Every structure is written in C-alpha cells, then in structure tokens.
Amino acid sequence: MTSTDKPWLDKISNPNQLGGIETSILDNGLGKGSKIAWINTGSGLRFKVLIDRAMDISDAFFNENSLAWHSALGVVNPQPFSNNGVEWLRTFGGGLLVTCGLTHVGGPESDDFGDRGLHDQISNTSAQIESVIQPDPVMGKFDMSITGIIRQGHPLGPNLVMRRTVSAVLGESVIKIKDEITNRGNTPAPHMLLYHFNFGWPLVDEGSEIIWSGKWTPRESGSQNQIFKEGNNFRTCLPPIDAHLGGGEEAVFIDVDADSEGMCKSGIRNKKLGLGLTLEFKKDQLPWLTNWQHWGKGEYVMGLEPGTNPPVGQKKARETGKLIFINPGETREYDLTISVLNNKEATNNSNK
C-alpha cells in the first residue's frame, strides 16, 4: 500500500480497520500470563510476537494458510533456568521463529569454560518493551514496529543485550527483524546466534520445494544419514515417514551462497497452493544456514536456520577457531526479511 493508492480514503475512522499492532496477555494454557503482540499488516499476513520469549514469533498466517509449525506444547511461559541438558525442549513451542544463543548454539556440552544446555537461554528471556509504533495511513505513515530489550548474562560473567525490532509495512506481506547485540560486560563475550525458523503445513507439504544453494555437509553420518546424500532429492518435502517418529530427524549445514550484493536467499515454494515464502539475510552477518527436516507423523516440520555458525556448540567452535567474541561496548547487527508470495506466477518465477 502506497501513499498514492488510497481506496480507503474518507472511508475509515480508525487505522485498526486496515491493520496495526495489538498487545495483550494470554489467559490460558502453558503460556498463561505471557505478553504478546499481534501484528496485522492488512495484506493477509498477520503474526504473533511473543514479548516474553525474546520477541520471537509464534503464529503466522497468510489469509487462511498457516506458515508456521507449532509443537504439541504451543506457547510456554519463559523458563530462564531451563539451561541444562535438553531442558530447552520442554519449552520449545515451535512457531515461526525461535532464537537460539546468544553465547552457545547446539547440543548440551561441558568444557573448561563451563556447562551449557541445548541452544542457550535467549528464547527463555522476557523483553522490556521500548516502543510500539502504529501506522497512520491518513497521515502518510505506513510503517509499524515493536522494539524491545532482552538481557542475557549475570553480574560476574558475560552480559549481552539484544535490542530487537520487528517491523512491517501496512499493505505489504513482509516481516523485518533487526537485532543489535551489545556486550555490556567488561570482558570479551563468546557469541553464537541461530534463527530457528520453523515452517509447517499447509505451506510445507508433500512436494513443496525447499530453496537454498551453497556447499553442504550432512550433520548425521553413516546409517543415520538417510536424506542428505548426493543423488537424493532432499530439496522436496517428503510425506510423513516412520524413520522420524519420536526423535528422528536430520539436518544439513550449508555454507550459503550470496548474490553480488552479499545477500543470501532461501525459502519454500508450494505450487499446489500458489504460495511461497522467501527468507533473506546478509552473508557477512549470518554466513551459515541449517536445513532441519523432521517428517514425523503429527510432528511435520521443516526448518531454515540462518546462523553465525552451524549449531555445533561453543566447544567445537572454540576448538576450530570459529568462535566469535564481542568486545566490551561492541555491537553486532543482524537483519532478516521474510516475504510471502501469494500467487502462482510469483512462486514459479522467484528464487530460481
């Protein structure tokens, strides 16, 4: 929707009739008491920001179609101390985005630098809201955003602060995420970050195309690697399979390709629905992409996960010299864009 396209002019009295941001509190279930924000772009795209879960994104719909996968748990209240072993999974509600990090991404591990649980703490941390900006199309303002501060650390150790802005434009089917991560401590802090995007039915279905390019390495090896093999068509979504019942899953680590402007693009294309989605990010910020595939019956999900590193853990990243450190006062920025494509021509012609 542009300032020159105003079919609503003189026909609305409140911008909420077109779209905007609505904050509220869940009053039932495992997420009872959690603060959320519904963002309606007015284009058919609407999504739920979990203010008490690092401003991650849970529900996401385009018209009648869900874009995101939800675990059986759904939204769960933040559990700040679920950072041992695989306790993180007890709070993993899925949704469009779960942020992993900020100092460790990968499985549980221990070394001389400490003990770390699966995927670290940030997704179990509440945000302090800094601003909510509403659109006002009558005044020519189509942008909307919510910004919050999420703090991870402790007084005698690393202290990282993430300032996250989730934004959209009225009339556009686009979500933008901007993160600024600053070391507020007085010593260099280890840093790993992964954006765990979880896509589900009906966008993800048998025959949906998974789009990415780059040099790839399977996470699993030997008999555990059944999908990511040369000659396999692992860029087409499978039907539910028995091998992925329970904890069955596979993943591949991708040194993702970038275009001439340094942008990386991945996505999903469902030709049957005439529906597609692209995920764009900067190679110099997030050089790696993980493709997670879990085709379990009743747990049918495909993940695209840009990251600073593959999710191999802080220990291995340190040993291989790949671990990033943020110096005191230093800030690192990350920018991601999710765009929904809503017609067959767009999904046929994009991302080739």
C-alpha positions as a printed NumPy array, in Angstrom:
array([[  0.   ,   0.   ,   0.   ],
       [  1.493,   3.333,  -1.054],
       [  0.602,   6.918,  -0.383],
       [ -0.8  ,   7.17 ,  -3.93 ],
       [ -3.05 ,   4.136,  -3.502],
       [ -5.768,   5.195,  -1.068],
       [ -9.022,   3.323,  -1.743],
       [ -9.798,   3.68 ,   1.981],
       [ -9.542,   7.47 ,   1.991],
       [-12.63 ,   9.073,   3.592],
       [-13.992,   5.571,   4.334],
       [-12.312,   4.683,   7.65 ],
       [-12.233,   6.413,  11.01 ],
       [ -9.61 ,   4.208,  12.713],
       [ -6.348,   2.814,  11.24 ],
       [ -7.057,  -0.512,  13.006],
       [ -9.624,  -1.163,  10.305],
       [ -6.682,  -1.668,   7.936],
       [ -4.116,  -3.179,  10.296],
       [ -1.722,  -2.421,  13.12 ],
       [ -0.309,  -3.797,  16.367],
       [ -2.398,  -5.053,  19.279],
       [ -0.768,  -6.047,  22.57 ],
       [ -2.439,  -8.413,  25.024],
       [ -1.837, -11.137,  27.633],
       [ -2.601, -14.834,  27.219],
       [ -5.051, -16.051,  29.862],
       [ -4.97 , -19.839,  29.449],
       [ -2.71 , -22.849,  28.965],
       [  1.052, -23.208,  29.365],
       [  1.57 , -19.622,  28.269],
       [ -0.892, -18.105,  30.739],
       [  0.232, -14.606,  31.691],
       [  2.58 , -14.184,  28.732],
       [  2.592, -10.834,  26.971],
       [  2.123, -10.919,  23.202],
       [  1.641,  -8.562,  20.264],
       [ -0.477,  -9.379,  17.218],
       [  0.729,  -7.6  ,  14.084],
       [ -1.734,  -7.356,  11.206],
       [ -0.187,  -5.998,   8.008],
       [ -3.546,  -5.615,   6.262],
       [ -2.237,  -7.641,   3.306],
       [ -3.411, -11.028,   4.547],
       [ -0.25 , -11.513,   6.631],
       [ -0.658, -11.484,  10.412],
       [  1.642, -12.842,  13.1  ],
       [  2.088, -13.059,  16.866],
       [  5.174, -11.692,  18.624],
       [  5.978, -13.338,  21.97 ],
       [  7.147, -10.421,  24.088],
       [  8.038, -12.724,  26.99 ],
       [ 10.006, -15.085,  24.73 ],
       [ 12.715, -12.758,  23.336],
       [ 10.15 , -11.255,  20.94 ],
       [ 10.175, -14.443,  18.903],
       [  7.285, -15.115,  16.515],
       [  4.705, -17.815,  17.179],
       [  1.617, -17.9  ,  14.919],
       [  1.962, -16.62 ,  11.36 ],
       [ -0.828, -16.744,   8.781],
       [ -1.27 , -15.588,   5.227],
       [ -5.015, -15.403,   4.574],
       [ -6.356, -18.839,   5.608],
       [ -2.966, -20.602,   5.434],
       [ -0.675, -21.125,   8.394],
       [  3.008, -20.619,   7.64 ],
       [  4.457, -21.878,  10.937],
       [  4.783, -25.208,  12.697],
       [  3.686, -25.485,  16.324],
       [  4.876, -28.183,  18.688],
       [  2.372, -30.025,  20.875],
       [  3.252, -27.593,  23.686],
       [  2.361, -24.367,  21.933],
       [  3.31 , -21.143,  23.693],
       [  5.061, -21.815,  27.011],
       [  5.939, -19.236,  29.661],
       [  9.666, -18.416,  29.732],
       [ 11.749, -20.718,  31.915],
       [ 15.005, -18.789,  32.471],
       [ 16.75 , -21.65 ,  34.268],
       [ 15.972, -24.394,  31.721],
       [ 19.55 , -24.341,  30.542],
       [ 20.757, -27.827,  31.485],
       [ 20.921, -30.787,  29.16 ],
       [ 17.95 , -30.812,  26.805],
       [ 15.548, -28.991,  29.165],
       [ 15.199, -26.365,  26.409],
       [ 12.943, -28.83 ,  24.555],
       [ 10.404, -28.669,  27.394],
       [  9.785, -25.036,  26.466],
       [ 10.07 , -25.424,  22.674],
       [  6.687, -24.394,  21.315],
       [  7.874, -24.062,  17.738],
       [  6.262, -21.16 ,  15.947],
       [  7.673, -19.202,  13.046],
       [ 10.849, -18.137,  14.889],
       [ 12.728, -19.316,  17.962],
       [ 16.022, -17.518,  18.603],
       [ 18.958, -19.642,  19.821],
       [ 22.025, -18.231,  21.587],
       [ 23.434, -15.745,  22.422],
       [ 26.646, -17.496,  23.555],
       [ 26.022, -21.109,  22.515],
       [ 24.109, -22.854,  19.734],
       [ 23.988, -26.633,  19.633],
       [ 23.622, -29.585,  21.962],
       [ 24.468, -29.843,  25.68 ],
       [ 28.194, -29.705,  26.432],
       [ 30.827, -29.075,  29.088],
       [ 34.412, -27.865,  28.938],
       [ 36.868, -25.792,  30.938],
       [ 34.751, -22.707,  30.194],
       [ 31.53 , -24.046,  31.722],
       [ 28.427, -26.161,  31.238],
       [ 25.929, -25.304,  28.518],
       [ 22.476, -26.631,  27.731],
       [ 20.811, -27.044,  24.365],
       [ 20.623, -23.736,  22.425],
       [ 21.315, -21.457,  25.431],
       [ 18.991, -19.009,  27.186],
       [ 17.792, -16.159,  24.979],
       [ 14.48 , -17.707,  23.886],
       [ 13.507, -18.111,  27.537],
       [ 14.088, -14.439,  28.339],
       [ 11.455, -11.693,  28.512],
       [ 11.779,  -8.403,  26.675],
       [ 11.421,  -4.924,  28.111],
       [  9.349,  -3.037,  25.54 ],
       [ 10.965,   0.182,  24.375],
       [  8.421,   1.311,  21.78 ],
       [  5.338,   0.391,  19.778],
       [  4.848,   2.427,  16.614],
       [  1.471,   2.231,  14.912],
       [  0.688,   3.026,  11.283],
       [ -1.385,   6.101,  10.483],
       [ -2.176,   5.958,   6.76 ],
       [ -4.25 ,   9.129,   6.774],
       [ -1.059,  10.952,   7.8  ],
       [  1.019,   9.028,   5.262],
       [  2.604,   6.72 ,   7.856],
       [  2.504,   3.067,   6.768],
       [  5.327,   1.646,   8.9  ],
       [  4.653,  -0.219,  12.141],
       [  7.109,  -1.724,  14.603],
       [  7.681,  -3.051,  18.092],
       [ 11.082,  -2.744,  19.774],
       [ 12.304,  -4.381,  22.957],
       [ 15.421,  -5.001,  25.045],
       [ 16.377,  -8.566,  26.032],
       [ 19.194,  -9.103,  28.525],
       [ 21.23 , -12.301,  28.916],
       [ 24.005, -12.804,  31.44 ],
       [ 24.911, -12.378,  35.098],
       [ 26.891,  -9.896,  37.235],
       [ 30.181, -11.849,  37.244],
       [ 30.158, -13.079,  33.66 ],
       [ 29.134, -12.257,  30.118],
       [ 26.429,  -9.626,  29.776],
       [ 24.861,  -9.386,  26.334],
       [ 21.931,  -7.123,  25.499],
       [ 19.814,  -7.685,  22.393],
       [ 17.731,  -4.812,  21.065],
       [ 15.172,  -6.349,  18.701],
       [ 12.844,  -4.544,  16.334],
       [ 10.117,  -6.449,  14.49 ],
       [  8.579,  -4.3  ,  11.776],
       [  6.153,  -4.372,   8.868],
       [  4.516,  -2.006,   6.412],
       [  0.77 ,  -1.67 ,   6.066],
       [ -0.328,  -3.398,   2.881],
       [  2.869,  -5.447,   2.43 ],
       [  3.35 ,  -9.159,   3.155],
       [  6.793,  -8.72 ,   4.679],
       [  8.269,  -9.169,   8.168],
       [ 11.56 ,  -7.496,   9.025],
       [ 13.693,  -8.356,  12.046],
       [ 16.618,  -6.224,  13.169],
       [ 18.757,  -7.306,  16.116],
       [ 21.53 ,  -5.275,  17.71 ],
       [ 23.581,  -7.301,  20.191],
       [ 25.876,  -5.36 ,  22.509],
       [ 28.378,  -6.571,  25.092],
       [ 27.56 ,  -4.615,  28.255],
       [ 30.106,  -6.543,  30.306],
       [ 33.755,  -5.736,  30.914],
       [ 35.34 ,  -8.776,  29.254],
       [ 35.043, -10.238,  25.731],
       [ 31.954, -12.442,  25.458],
       [ 31.618, -15.581,  23.312],
       [ 28.829, -15.221,  20.766],
       [ 26.808, -17.699,  18.713],
       [ 23.393, -16.979,  17.207],
       [ 20.868, -19.066,  15.252],
       [ 17.469, -18.023,  13.89 ],
       [ 15.384, -21.211,  14.156],
       [ 12.58 , -20.662,  11.608],
       [ 10.01 , -23.474,  11.739],
       [  7.68 , -23.911,   8.771],
       [  4.676, -26.222,   8.754],
       [  1.556, -27.374,   6.953],
       [ -0.023, -26.307,   4.656],
       [  2.929, -24.252,   3.355],
       [  5.124, -27.273,   3.98 ],
       [  3.534, -30.316,   2.385],
       [  4.455, -33.269,   0.209],
       [  6.093, -31.873,  -2.897],
       [  6.775, -28.377,  -1.519],
       [ 10.167, -27.167,  -2.725],
       [ 12.912, -26.182,  -0.289],
       [ 15.099, -23.448,  -1.749],
       [ 18.728, -22.809,  -0.852],
       [ 22.139, -23.03 ,  -2.502],
       [ 25.67 , -23.479,  -1.224],
       [ 28.228, -26.065,  -0.214],
       [ 26.612, -28.503,   2.2  ],
       [ 27.65 , -31.045,   4.81 ],
       [ 25.217, -33.506,   6.473],
       [ 25.006, -33.263,  10.243],
       [ 24.422, -37.005,  10.537],
       [ 26.857, -39.613,   9.278],
       [ 26.744, -43.272,   8.283],
       [ 23.414, -45.076,   8.569],
       [ 21.884, -42.075,  10.365],
       [ 22.158, -40.027,   7.18 ],
       [ 19.259, -41.168,   5.012],
       [ 18.207, -37.873,   3.407],
       [ 21.181, -35.605,   2.728],
       [ 23.056, -37.752,   0.214],
       [ 24.317, -36.999,  -3.273],
       [ 21.619, -38.046,  -5.722],
       [ 18.755, -37.655,  -3.235],
       [ 16.107, -35.023,  -3.873],
       [ 16.349, -33.518,  -0.397],
       [ 15.009, -30.162,  -1.601],
       [ 11.487, -31.604,  -1.939],
       [  9.381, -32.114,   1.193],
       [  8.68 , -35.758,   1.984],
       [  5.453, -37.306,   3.275],
       [  5.433, -38.311,   6.963],
       [  7.909, -41.166,   7.462],
       [  8.289, -43.786,  10.183],
       [ 12.029, -43.092,  10.488],
       [ 11.165, -39.712,  12.003],
       [  8.82 , -40.959,  14.699],
       [  9.933, -39.78 ,  18.14 ],
       [ 13.339, -38.14 ,  17.919],
       [ 14.016, -38.975,  14.279],
       [ 15.347, -36.013,  12.323],
       [ 18.145, -34.934,  10.025],
       [ 19.913, -31.684,   9.237],
       [ 22.441, -30.277,   6.817],
       [ 24.907, -27.409,   7.346],
       [ 25.171, -25.035,   4.373],
       [ 27.893, -22.515,   3.608],
       [ 25.185, -20.494,   1.926],
       [ 25.709, -18.684,  -1.367],
       [ 25.299, -14.908,  -1.617],
       [ 24.424, -12.695,  -4.566],
       [ 26.528,  -9.812,  -5.891],
       [ 25.234,  -7.588,  -3.091],
       [ 26.105, -10.063,  -0.35 ],
       [ 22.516, -11.178,   0.249],
       [ 21.551, -14.809,   0.881],
       [ 18.127, -16.122,  -0.05 ],
       [ 16.323, -19.307,   0.942],
       [ 12.683, -20.257,   1.048],
       [  9.78 , -22.577,   0.361],
       [  7.534, -22.892,  -2.656],
       [  4.181, -24.728,  -2.62 ],
       [  2.931, -24.718,  -6.213],
       [ -0.28 , -26.536,  -5.299],
       [ -1.318, -23.667,  -3.047],
       [  0.26 , -20.942,  -5.15 ],
       [  2.063, -19.882,  -2.001],
       [  5.709, -19.195,  -1.349],
       [  7.998, -17.607,   1.202],
       [ 11.496, -16.176,   0.99 ],
       [ 13.965, -15.637,   3.835],
       [ 16.748, -13.127,   3.141],
       [ 19.797, -12.232,   5.24 ],
       [ 23.32 , -10.866,   4.864],
       [ 26.223, -13.239,   4.286],
       [ 28.649, -11.121,   6.312],
       [ 26.284, -11.274,   9.308],
       [ 24.979, -14.848,   9.028],
       [ 27.271, -16.954,   6.817],
       [ 25.665, -20.319,   7.613],
       [ 22.268, -21.89 ,   7.001],
       [ 20.959, -25.098,   8.582],
       [ 18.141, -27.033,   6.93 ],
       [ 16.342, -29.166,   9.542],
       [ 13.913, -31.831,   8.355],
       [ 11.629, -33.699,  10.762],
       [  8.919, -35.574,   8.861],
       [  7.319, -37.26 ,  11.879],
       [  3.653, -38.176,  11.867],
       [  1.881, -35.39 ,  13.708],
       [  5.229, -33.558,  14.021],
       [  5.751, -32.476,  10.437],
       [  8.19 , -29.583,  10.211],
       [ 10.966, -28.146,   8.095],
       [ 13.393, -25.582,   9.438],
       [ 15.576, -22.971,   7.719],
       [ 18.04 , -21.562,  10.236],
       [ 20.498, -18.763,   9.403],
       [ 23.34 , -18.544,  11.892],
       [ 26.727, -17.151,  12.77 ],
       [ 27.91 , -20.767,  12.922],
       [ 26.445, -24.185,  12.289],
       [ 24.791, -25.401,  15.532],
       [ 27.84 , -27.413,  16.597],
       [ 28.254, -25.848,  20.041],
       [ 30.615, -23.352,  21.614],
       [ 33.2  , -26.021,  22.406],
       [ 33.767, -27.105,  18.813],
       [ 33.591, -23.533,  17.516],
       [ 36.3  , -22.572,  20.015],
       [ 38.492, -25.559,  19.136],
       [ 38.278, -24.826,  15.401],
       [ 38.918, -21.114,  15.819],
       [ 35.405, -20.228,  14.589],
       [ 34.016, -18.832,  17.842],
       [ 33.092, -15.155,  17.667],
       [ 33.841, -12.82 ,  20.569],
       [ 32.136,  -9.471,  21.17 ],
       [ 34.35 ,  -6.951,  22.932],
       [ 33.051,  -4.727,  25.765],
       [ 30.928,  -1.968,  24.267],
       [ 30.911,  -3.585,  20.819],
       [ 27.637,  -4.111,  18.905],
       [ 26.899,  -6.654,  16.175],
       [ 23.867,  -6.187,  13.923],
       [ 21.654,  -8.75 ,  12.185],
       [ 18.957,  -8.097,   9.588],
       [ 16.443, -10.627,   8.232],
       [ 13.471, -10.268,   5.907],
       [ 10.613, -12.761,   5.452],
       [  8.454, -12.139,   2.379],
       [  5.286, -14.044,   1.483],
       [  4.499, -14.639,  -2.191],
       [  0.829, -15.224,  -2.804],
       [  0.327, -16.193,  -6.429],
       [  1.474, -18.957,  -8.738],
       [  3.38 , -16.666, -11.056],
       [  5.478, -15.307,  -8.184],
       [  6.195, -18.725,  -6.696],
       [  7.079, -20.165, -10.108],
       [  9.492, -17.395, -11.035],
       [ 11.241, -16.451,  -7.787],
       [ 14.316, -17.984,  -6.184],
       [ 15.498, -19.864,  -9.284]])
